[in-house]
Amino acid sequence: MSIYINGLNSCYDYPEGAGEMYGTTSFLQNTRIEEFDAIYQLAKKAVAIQKEDKRTADSEITAASEITDSEALYFSVRYEMKNGKEVYRGYCIPKDEENLKLIADIYDNWEFKRQVLPVEYVKEEKLSSLDIADLQSSHTSELSKETIKSLFKTCKNEWEAATYEQLSNDKVLGFLRFYLDYDRENGDYDTGSRCVSVPVYSSFQQTRKLLEQNGCKMMTFEDYDKVRGIEISQYDDKTGDRGAILNVTDENQIREILEALYITDNSEIFDISTINYQIEVKIDWKSEVFNIRMVFAAVIPHR
């Protein structure tokens, strides 16, 4: 079997040359899981819900399985049958504790993880340069190629070791954008570079330590004492106009706002539905090391 999980697979940014990994059908066709018990159990539960919905479709009674989009878990499955036939199915299931436990079992299976993580498709010898983005800035590093390779290996190790539970209860601090030279020996004739953007979670202590040792400390959501002020504005979905602006300078309020922010770059597992994209936040840092940049983030409930 193979599985594509909405809100999880969509978190990843693959480098060119990784093959056909984008899109549900392409991903299902290019991955294969032999230890598929958790996938099968998840699909089995979804089929049972579909059957129940069908039985109650003509009834005045609302189906017990009726769920809203924010409570729903959508996934697609490819069955590779023993007779050689391939069957594709799409399912929807409640995003409850029991089903998320099955998702965790799927993600923590190395057979799945090694096929879904974009860092598995990067050739280290092709690494050329690195951009670093966090809450404060986005800039090209001046690190040597050897240091960039070391950072990549460290970040890759932490990605491979991270469990679903760890990532789903963690926050992304920023991104390491690794640029790779084109592999002309294998048919890459375009000029320029290609890039893979790798989220750095707050629990990636070794990656953060190595960044700090090389003068590239990442700002965190706890660095409220380094903020001069925060500007919050809200957009109107219908008109597209920028609405009222609120300027916050009180330290306690700044701290509260930072704790409720997320970087909205499709990096938080399954939390996309909780994000209010109408809200735009600009953080004014005390440091003048880098130019102030707009941070698109959203105020959402605490976990």
N, C-alpha and C positions, 0 to 999 in steps of 0.2 A: 504494500500500500504506500501511498504518499499523501501528504496533507498540506493545504495552504490555509493559514489561520488569519482572518482579517483582524487588523489591529496588532498583529505580531509580525507577520511577514512584511507588512507595509512599513515597518520601522527601519528597514535595512536599505542601504544604498550600496549597490554593487559596482565594482570597477569594470571598465570595458575589458572584454576578454574573459569575463566570468561565464560566458555562455548565456543561454536564454533563461535568465532567472526572474525577469520582470513579467508580471501578469500571472493570473491564477493558472491558466492552462499550461503556459510555458514552464512555470515552476513545477507543477505536478508531473509533467512529462520528463523533466530533467532531474528528478530526485526519486529515491527509492528506499523504503524502510522495510527491512525484513523482520525486525522485532516490533510488530505493529499492534500489540495487544491493546495498548492504551488508545490508539487511534480507532481501533475496531469497537472498543467499548463506548467511546464518545459517539461514533456513528450509530451504533446500535440504540443508544438512548435517544438520539435525534429522530431515528426512524419510528421509535415507539411514540414520540410526541406527534409526529406527522400523522400516524394512524389514529391517534386520539382526536386530533383536530378534524380529520376527515369524518369520524363518527359523529362529531358534534356540530358539523358545518351547517346542517339543516335544522338544528335545534335552536330554541330560543335561549338555551343555556350557554353562557360564555365559556369557551374552552379554558380549562385550568391552566393550559400551557401558554395562554395569551400573554405576550410580554412586549414591552416598549423597546425601541432601538437602543436606549442607554443600558437596558438590562439584557440585551441579546448578544450572543456570541455566534458569529457567522464563520463557517469554514467549508472548505471544499475538499473532496477526497477522490483519489484515483485508485480503483481496485484493479490490480493486475491478476487476472484469473489464471488458473492452472492450464486452461485450454488455450491460452494465448490472447484471449479477448481482454480489452481494457474498458472499464466502466467508470464514468465520471458522475459524481453526485454533489449537490450543494445542500447544506444543512443550516438550520438555525436552532439554537438551544439556549436555555437560560444561563446567564453568567452567574451561577451560584457557586458556593464553596466546593461542592462535590465535583462539578464539571471543571472548575478551574484547577482542581487537584489533578485531573486527568491531563489538562493542558500542561501542567508542571511536569508530569511524568513524561509527556511527549518531548517537551523542550529539553529536559535534563538527560534524555537519551542521547548519547554522543553520536549515534548514527544519524539522528535528525540534526543535531547542533552543527556537526561538521559540514553539513550540506547547506545550512541556512545562514551561517555567519559569513559576512563579506570578507573578513580578514583571512579566511581560508583560501581566497582566490587571488591574493596579492603575492607577486614574486618579489621577495625582499631585495634581490640584486637590482631590481628596476626602480627602487625608491630614489627619488631625486631631490625633493624639497618638501617643506611642511608649512601649512598655515595653522595657526592656533586661534580658536575662537572661544571666548567665555562670556560671562555677563558684562564684562567691561569693554572688550575690544575684539577685533578680528584683524590679525596681522600675519605677515609672512615672517617666519622665524629665520634667524641667522645661524641656526645650528648646523653642524657638519653632517655629512651623509652618514658617518658612523654613529653619531648620536641619534640621528633620525631612525636609523635601523634599530638601535637599542630601544628607543621609545616604542617603535612598532612591535618589537618582540615582547616587550613588557606589557603593552596594552593588549596584544593578542593573547598572551597567557592569562591575563585577568578576565578577558572575554570568554575564553574557553572554560575557565573554572567557575564563572558566575552561574548561579542557579536561577531558575525562574522566580523563586520566592525572593531572592536577593534583589533582582532587577525590578520586580513589580512593587517593591517597597522602598525603592531608591529614587534619587533624582539625578538628572543629567546636569552636569556643571558646564559643559561645553563640548567642543568637537576638535578632533585632530584630523585635518584634511591632508592626507598623504598623496603627493603627486608622483606619478610613475612615468618614466620614459617609455616611449613607444618601442615595442619589440619588433623591429623591422625584419629581423631574421625569421620571424614567424608570420610575416605578411602584414605588419602594421606600418603603412606607408604615410599616414597623416603626420603633419608637423605638429609640434606642441607637446603638451603633456596630458595625462589623464589623472583622475583623482578619485579617491574613495574617502568618504567622510565617516569617521568613527566616533560615536558618542563616548564621552568619558563620564562615568557615574561617580558619585561622591565616594562610593566604597572602593573605587580603584586606587587604593592607597599607594601602591608601588609606582603606578603611572604618574600620579600627582607628585610623589616624592622626587621622581626623576626629573619631572618638569621644573620643580622648584630648585633642584640642584643646578639646573642649567639656566636659571634666571627667568623662568617662564611660569611662575606660580599662578594657578588658576584662582580667580575670584569665586567665592561661594555665596550661597544664600544667607550665610551667617556673618558676612562681612558688612553688616549694616553700619558699623562705625566708620567705614571708609566712604560712605555715601553722603553727599552734600544735600541732595534733595531728589524727589521723585515727581515726575509729571504724569498724570493719568488722563487719558481722553477716551471718549467712546464714540464709535461710528454708527451711523444709521444705515442699516442694511438696505433700506428702500431707496434712500437718496444718495448714499455713499458719502454724505457730508460728515466732517469731523465735528462732534458735538462739544459740550462743555469740557473745560480743562480744569483739573484739580491739581494744585501744587502742594506737595507734602514736604515739610521740613522738620517736623517733630521726630526725634530719634525713636521714640517708642512706636509711633505709627509707621515709620520707615522699616523698623524691624518686623512689625506685623505683616506689612505688605510683602517684604522679601520672602518671609517664610511661606507665603501663600502663592508665590510665583512658580511657574514652570516655563522652561524654554519650549516654545511651540514649534518643534521641527520634526514632528512624527517620531519622536524618540521615546516617549513614555508609553510603556506597554499597556494597551487597553484603556488609556485615560483620555483618548482623543474626544470622546463624546461629552466629557465634563468641561471642556475648554470653551470659554466665551471669547470667540474671535473678534467681537466688537470692541473689546477693551485693548488699548494700546498703552504700553508703559515705556517711559523714557527715564533711564537712571542717570543722574548727574553725579559722577564720581569726584571725589576730592583730588585724586591723583591726576596729573596732567601728562602722564607717561604716554598715553595713547589718546587719539581723538575720541570724543564722546560719540557713541553710536546708538542708534535706535534698537531697543530690545523688544521684540514682539513676544509678549508673554501674556498670561491670563490669570486672573484671580479666580481660584477654584477652591472648593471646600478642602479642608485638611483630610488626609487619609484616615 
